[in-house]
Every structure is written in structure tokens, then in C-alpha cells.
Amino acid sequence: MGFMDDIKKAGKELSRSLKDIKSAPFVKEMCRTTANMYRLGWDERNGGNISYLLNENEVAEYLDLNKVIRFIPLMGVNAAEFDVTPLTGKIFIVTGTGKYFKNVEDDPETNLGIVRIVKGGAELLWGYKDGGRTTSELPAHLMCHMARLKADPENRVVMHSHPTNTLAMNYVHELDEKKFTHTLWEMCTECIAVFPDGVGILPWMLCGTDSIGVATAKKMEEFRLVIWAMHGIYGAGRTMDETFGLIETVEKAAQIYMLTAHLPRVNTIKDEDMVKLAELFGLKYRKDFLNL
């Protein structure tokens, strides 16, 4: 048996030893989360996207990491402003461009992709079987990942969606970070405990560009939640559940606001009570966002 035969034999043995990728916890998480986001009305049509930084050793249980299907360029990125070096070699599972969240659960291999970041783009290791590619917002995601990893090395998830009430609130509430956060904190007792770092806000910007990615990443240095005015919200967290929960809590608070904004305010959560709550749980919160 020759050298090439040995390589082929080793490859076949590796393939036989690999687990079914569709049974991987990270694939199942993406399927469950996208299905929930669509069901809640956060991600109509092909709106919204998720990127999830994976553990290489865990991925290696399901995929041959030496087998690259094809190269996917990071389209529309200004290389002078975007250096992917800190993420080189990192592996992500990412929703695809033009894909509908409602279809992910039934066909993850078409609607999701597992990619390894390299200079100028990404190597496809699995997914996008119809010839698709990563979400057009991947540059913004990667910039946010770099910002959040500096703030918290455990941050692994970046999630973008279009929650209905959060968007509605954009049109009737002043888009000031302090005032917007304060209003959300007033809507539900848990809010200051769930996002004590508040909510960052960007003015309307053209999506899918390096400019909005740079601006979002800058906000992500201090916020885990960033609103894109009249567009949607970005959330970042350590786990899929945490990130989903951040957006879910903002959306619930925004819904309460939209249900009550036109009515006379009889009761509210006082700032002094928010302080008591934050201090009870030992939270590092934005004291400058309170009116004390």
C-alpha cells in the first residue's frame, strides 16, 4: 500500500469516527433559537442573523477540520478599517445571507454554515449546501466579537434581530441612551438586573457596511445591547440563552412601554428602588443612567 493509499484509508477511518453534525449541541442551539426568534416575530423573511464562536475541539468531534469546502470572501469590507487578525483561525457557526429563520430547523445544512476565519474571508467547513454564503452582516458581527472578547473573553454569541416593540419604541421615544435605558428599566423590575450596563444606540445607518460595523463594535466596548435606530437590535453574550434573554427582556420592556405610553402614569419603579435592587445582587450598573 502506497503513501496516498494510507492517507485515503486514514481519511475514511476519520469520517467513520466523526459524529453526526446535525446532532451537535451548537447546531441544535441555532435551530431552536432561530425557530423561537421567528415565532416571536423578531425575524421576518430573511431578517436577522446570528454568529456563534465555537470551541475547536468540540467541532473536531463532528467535522474534519482539514477539509475545506470553499473560500467565502468578506464582501463589502474596507480592509483599511477592518483587520480580522485577532479572529484568524477561529471557528463560527453563522446564519446564511438571504436565509429565512423559519427554515433553519428543517434544513440546517442549507441555512447555516460553519466557517473558519482567515485573511480576507472564511473557509467553509460545513453548510450553505446550495452555494450560499455567510450573512452580509458578518463584518459587523466579527467586529463586535472582537470588541466583546476584549471586554469579556467568555463572550461567544452575537445576535441581530428586529423585535417589533423595540422598533416601535424607536419612533416615539427620544433616542438618547440614558433616557431610553432609564425608560426600559422603569418598565419591569428585572430590567436593571438583566442589563445593568444599559443599552447603546446608533442613529440610522446604512446596513451591511464596514461603517456600521465599526460604530456597533465601538458601542459594544461598553454595552452588550446596541440598537440600530429604526432597524433592530444587536445583542452579545456568553451563551445563546444569555444573548436571547437580553433581547427578550428589552423587547418585553418595550412592549409594556408601548402599551402604556399613551396613558397617564400612576405608578413607576423609582430610581432609589433600582439602586436597592442592583446593590442587592452586587451588580455593576450605569449609575449615570439614573436620576438621583
Salt bridges, closest charged atoms under 4 A:
GLU44 OE2 - HIS162 ND1 2.77
GLU61 OE1 - LYS19 NZ 2.81
ASP107 OD1 - LYS129 NZ 3.73
GLU123 OE1 - ARG116 NE 2.93
ASP130 OD2 - LYS99 NZ 2.44
ASP152 OD2 - ARG238 NE 2.69
GLU174 OE1 - LYS179 NZ 3.11
GLU177 OE2 - LYS219 NZ 2.55
GLU186 OE1 - HIS182 ND1 3.81
GLU186 OE1 - ARG265 NH1 3.85
ASP197 OD2 - ARG224 NE 2.87
GLU221 OE1 - LYS218 NZ 3.45
GLU222 OE1 - ARG286 NH1 2.98
GLU242 OE2 - ARG224 NH1 3.12
ASP271 OD1 - HIS182 NE2 2.85
ASP273 OD1 - LYS276 NZ 3.80
ASP288 OD2 - ARG286 NH2 2.77
